[in-house]
Amino acid sequence: MTRRLFYTIALTVAFIDQSTKMLVSSHLRPGNSIPIIDGVVLIEPTRNPGGAFGIFQAYGGIITFLTALAIIAILVASRRDLVLPRIAWIALALQLGGAFGNLIDRIRLGYVLDFINFQVWPVFNFADAAITIGVVLLLCYVIFGDKFYARSAS
């Protein structure tokens, strides 16, 4: 995978994340919601000072530091000539873009704006989804190795 594609994926994720957050925050205030699929999905802005899916609420500063550290680690890895399969680079790009999107919120607002509410799962945002998908893809590759990579390449 080219570095250009890697950074394009990461920046696209961060852009979509920030765009959706701006759209939601310009039309809804915390406590208000819009049903997307009645009884299933709501758009409901929620301030999250903690980690993904609302965990570790009291540790916002530490999470901000760890997020910045993760971004730096992924950026350093992306500048090296590491031989990784495309699926691993895609996973890292998703994680980088998601981490960057949420870090922008933490620095700008002091919290992360979450807004996708499935009502049976903690409220989340596009960045959280990208990070989670990236982690799952990377875990699948680590667990299944070339078998997973061969399936994902077709």
N, C-alpha and C positions, 0 to 999 in steps of 0.2 A: 504494500500500500504506500502511496506517495505521501510525503509530509503535507503536501498541499491538500490532498483529500482528507487526511487526518484532521488538520486544522479547520477545514471547511465544515466537516461534521460537527466538531466541537463548537465552533462559532455559530453554526445554525441552531444547535440545541440551545445555546445561551440566548440567542436572539429570539427564538420562539418562546422560551421561558419568560424573558423579560417583557416581550410584547403581550403575551397573554396576561401576565400580572398587571401590566399597565391598563389593559382593557378592562379587566375585572375591577381594579381599584378605582377606575374613573367612573364606573357605573354602579358599583355596590359598596356599601360600607360594612364593616364587620357586624355580624348579627342579622344581616339581610341575606336572602338567598333567592335564587331563580331555579325552579325545577327544570331539568333537562329531559329526564325520563321520570315521569311522576312516580314517586315512591322508591326510586332506585338511585338516581344521580342528581345531585344539586350542585350548582355553582354557589359557593358560600365562602366568602373571604374570611380567613382566620389568621391571626398573628401567631407565628410560631417562633419563640426565642430559642427553642431547643434544636434537636437534630431531626433527621428525616422521620416523618410520620409522628412528630410530636414527642419523641423520646428525649430524655435528659434536659428538661426545660430549664433547670437551674444552672446549666453549664454552657451558656451561650458563648462566653468569651473563649473557653477552651475549644468549643466546636469551631469557632471562627478561626482560631489558630491552626487546628488540625486540618480544616478545609484548605487553608492557604498552603500548608505543608504538603497536602495531597496534590494540589495543583502544581506546585513546584516539582514534586517527584515525577508526576506524569510528564510535565514539560521537559525535564532533564532526560527522562527515558526516551521521549520522542526525538530528541536531538542526537541520540546515540545511534549507532548502526546495529541495533538489536535485530536479531532474526526472529521475528514472531509471525505467526500466521495472520492473515487478514482479519479473521474474527476477533483475535486478541486486540489488534489495533482499533477495530471498530468499537469494541467494548471499552477500551481506554479513552477513546474520543468521546463516547457517550458520557462516561464518568467525568471527564474534564469539562465538557460543556455544562453538565448539570451542576457540578461543584462551583464553577465560575458563576453561573446564573444565581445560585443561592448565596454565594459570597457577595455579589453585588448588592443583594437585599440586606444582608447583615451589615455591610459597611454603610449603605445609604440610609437604611431604616432602623437598624438595630434589631431586626427580626426578619424572618422569612415569611413571605405571603404565600399561604397555602389556600387552595380554593376548590379543588375537585373533591367532592364528598359523595362517596358511595354508600354512606350511612352504616355500613357493616365493617368499615375499614377506616383507619385514621385519615383525616383530610390531608391531601398532598397537592403537589403542583407538577408541572411538566419536567422541571429539573429533577425532582425526586424520582419520577418515573424513568427518566433517562439513566440516572445513576443506578437504579435497581435493575433495569434491563442490562446495563453494562456489567454489573456484578454477576448476574445470572449467566450471561454469555461467557464471561471469563471463568466462572466456576464450571460450566459445562465443558469448556475446553480443558481445564485442568483435570477434571475427573475423567473425561472420556478421551482426551488427547486427539490423536489423528482421526479417530472414528467420527468424532463430532465435527472436526474441521472438514473432513471429506463430505459429510452430509450438508454442511452449511455452504460449501463451495458450489454445489450443484443447483 
